[in-house]
Amino acid sequence: MGTEPDRDALDAAIGWHLSLRDDASAGWAGFTAWLEASPAHAAAYDQVALADAELGPAVAAMPAPLRASNDDDVAPAASRRRWLMAGGGLAAVLIGAVTLPGLVQNQRYQIVTGPGEQRIVDLAGQGRVALNGSTRLTLDRRDPRFAALDSGEATFTIRHDPAKPFMLAMGDDRVQDVGTVFNAVADETGHRVEVSEGSVIYNPQGSAVSLKAGQTLFDGATAGDVVLRNRDPQAIGGWRRGRLDFQGVPIATVAADLSRTLGIPIVVAPALAQQPFTGTIAVDRNPERMRVRLAALLNVDAQPAGRGWAISARARAPR
């Protein structure tokens, strides 16, 4: 039996959930520290995220609450949350959503990892998913054959069931499992799917692109063709083993993948962003050693910048 969260943990989880939902980039360091402080904190956050997802349709259908005159500049969503927090607190509403049958519309909930945090989640006997840092994944308690990668990176190991294929949603795109292990990334550049075992079908109701072991797909956020490449299957999902392998990918992608794994923001100068890189990066959890190693591997200048690093072209030595 899992650790049951107490009222204090639930109240704190509600605060973190609302804060991160309003600004996903804010407070990650504090949120990660809070999660790691107790197993009950992760349980509380999962419970709150589930209840919030379930209450969404019901809350949206409720009449708008009366607002004080100084609330005129408050967004409707913020006003609705303020109203929910009145009269005993949002914790009571969320706990009620979990415990009262018939109140909720669905059984979907979110799993969220902080920067640099990695987590493995069981899919009710249907397989498992490993989440990299800064990842947001939606699951369904009623349907373990469904998941949605809202943002970040995850590796899926799925038990094949021909009668009910596993389906991963990434925005409007879908990945259908055909008995496989595959890695998926959803970020501002687009969607990536990489197959290490078995095969998947990308957008089975549309283009129906079939990918087998050792094949990768990139579907950019901007209009353009889907790009297919071949890759060593053993290198796919290497972040789980502390090893990142790249073949002709832009330095901006290298930085994004490393940032997700380390939990360190990495900014790349525009002049270098699209410069291709091929090589292997062994992840070192010592930030200073990793920064020096990265600069040497990419042949760039990597300097501390705030909480993270800034990558730019190396200055040429004077003649």
N, C-alpha and C positions, 0 to 999 in steps of 0.2 A: 504493500500500500504506500502511495506517495505521501510526502509531507503536506499536511493541511495548512494552508496559510491562515494566520490570525487576522483580526480586524486591523491592527496597525499595518501589517504587510499589505492588506488589500487597499487601505487608504493610500499608502505610498505608491502602490502599483497604479492606482487610478491617476494619481498626479503625474507619474512618469508617462503613462499611456496618452493622456491628453496633451502633455508637453511635446512628446515625440510626434504625435499625429499632426499637431499644428506646425511644427518645424522639425523635420526628421534629422536635420544636421545639428540640432542644439542639444547640448548636455550629454553626448554619448559617453564621455569619460566617466561622469558621475553615475549614469545609468548602468554602465558595465560594472563599476565598483559595487553598486547596490545589488545587482544580480548575483555577483560572486560572493557576497557577504553571507548568504544563507540559501539552502535549497528551497526554503519556503518562499523566498522572493520570486524565483522563477515560476513556482507553482501559482503564486498570487498573480503574477503578470499574465500568465497563460489564461487564467480564469477571467481576468478583467477583459483581455482582448477578445475572448470568446463571447462574453456577455455583451460587449459593445457591438460586435458584429451582428449578434442576434437581435439587439434592440434597434439597430439602425432603421429598418423599414417601419417599425411601429412608431418610433419617435418622429420620423419624417411625416407620418400621417396625422400626428397630433396637432390641434390648433395652436397657433403661435401664442406664447405666454404674454401677459401684460408686462410692459417694460417701464421702468422709471424714465423720467425725462432725460436723464444723463446717459441713457443707454442708446440714444438715437444713432450713434456712430458705431455700434457694435454689430458685427456681422451676424446674420440669422443663425448660423451654426453655433457661434459662440454664445448667443443669447439662449439657445436651446440647451446647451450644456450647463449654463448658469442656472437655468430653471430646474434642470434635473438634479443639480447639486443642492437645491433648497429642500426644506422639509425632511431633514434626517440624513441628508448626504447621498451622494451618488453611489456610495458603497452599498447602501440598502437596496437601491434600484438594481444594481448589477447582480448582487447576490440573489435577489428575487428572480431575476431573469434566468439564473442558473437553476434555481430550485423549483420554480412554479411551472408545472406542465401547461402547455398550450399558450404560454405567453410569447414564446419566441417564434420567429419565422423560419430559421434554419439552424444548422449546427456547425457553421463554419467559424474558424478561429485562426489566429495568427501566431506564428513562432517568429521571434525577432532575435537576431544576434547583434551584439555591439561590435565596434571595430576591433578586429583581431581575435574575436571570440569564435570558436568552432564548436559545433554541437551535432549530435547524431540523434535522430528521431525515428522511432519504430512506426511503421504504417500498419498497425493492427494485424500483423502476420502477413501482409501483402508485400513486404519489402522494407527498406529503410532509406532514409535520406540524410546525407551529411551536409550541414550548412556551413559555409565559409563566413567570415566576418562581414558585418554590415549587410546582412541579408534579411529579407522579410518574405516569409512563406505562409500561404493560406492553405489550411487543411479542412477537411469535413469529417466530423465524427460519424456521420451516417454513411459516408462513402469513402473508404480508404483507398479507392482506385482513382481518386482525383486529388490534384494539388495545383496551386497557382503560385508561380514564382513572381512576386510583385516587384522585387528588386534584389540584386546581389547575385550570389553564385551557390549552386548546390549540386551534389552528385547523387543520382538516384540509382538504387539497386532494387530491381522490381521482379517479383515472381510473376511469371507469365500466366495469364488466364485468357485463352482464346474466346471464351464466352463473354468476358468483360474486360477489354483492354484498359490498361492504366492510361489516364489522360493528364498531361501537364498543360496548364494555361499560362501563357506569357503575353499579357495584354490581349490583343485580338488574335494572336497566333496560338496554335495548338501543336503539341508533340504527343504522338500516340506510340506507346511502347509495344514492341513485338517480342518481349522477353529479353531484358537487356540491362546493361549498366551504362549510364550516360551522364555527362556533365552539362549543365545549362547555366548560362549567364544572361541576366537582364539588366542593362544599364542605359545611360543616356545615349550611347552610341548605337544601340540596337540589341538584337538577340543572337546568342551563340549557342549551338548545340554540338556536342562532341561525343561520339559513341566509342566506348572501349570494349564492349561485349554485346553480341546480339545485333539488334537493329531497331530503328524507330522510323516513324513516318511523320514528316513535318507538314502541318496543315492538311490532314487527311481528307477534309471536305473541300479543299481548294486545289493548290498546286500538287499536293500529295508527293512530296520529295522523299524518296527512300534513302536512308543513311544506314550503312553497315559499319561493323567494327573498323576503326581506323579512319573513318570519314568525319569531317567537320562541316558545319554550315554557319554562315554569318548572314543575317538579315538586317541590314542597316536601318536606322531610324528614319533616314531620309529616303526619298524614292530612289530605287535602283534595283538591280538584279541581285538575287541571292547568290552568294559566293560559296562554292564547294571546294574543299581541299582534302588532301590525304595527310594523315599524321600517325605516328607510332602509337598504337593503342595503349601501350604501357605508360606513355607520358600524359595521357588524359586524366584529369582530376589529380594531378601531381601535388596540388596544394595540400592534400590530406597527408602527404608524406614529406612535406617540407621541401618540395622541389617543383620549380616552375620552368616548363620547357616552352620555347617559342620558336616559330619558324616564319621569318619574314613578316612579323606583325609590327604595327606602329609602336613607337616608344610610348605613346600615350596609353596604349592598351597594356603594355608592360607595367607602367606606373599604376594603372587602375587595379590590375590583378595583384600586384605586390601590396598596394595600399589596403586592399580588402583583407589580405592574409595577415599583414602586420598590424593593422589598425592605426597606421600613420598616414596622415594626408600628404600626398605627393603631387606637386604642381609642376607641369612641364611647359617650358617656353614654347610659344606657338611655332617658332622656327624649327623645333625638333619634334613636334608632336607626331608628324606623319613619317618620320625617318624610320625605316625598317630595322628590326633587330632579330637576329637568329642566335640562339644560345640557351644555356641552362643556368638558372639562378637557384643556388642552394639557400634556402631561407635561414637567416641567422636572427634569433630573437633579441640579440644585443643590437640596439638601434645604431650605435656609432659604428660598430664593425660592419653592419649591413649597409650603412650609408657609404662608407669608404669602398666596400666591395662593389656596390652598384655603380658607383662612379667609374671604377676601373673597367667593369664589364661592358658598360654602355659607351665608354670613352666620352664621358660628359663631366660637367661640373655639378656636383650635388652638395648643396649647402643647407644647413638648418634654416628653417623659416617658420617662425611661430611654433606650433606643435608638430610641424612636419618638415618636409624637405622641398627645396626648389631645384629643379633640374634645368640646366642651361648648357649652351655650347661652351666648350673649353676655350679660354682665351689663348690666342697664339702667342708663343714665346717671341719676345723681341729679337730681331736679327742683330 
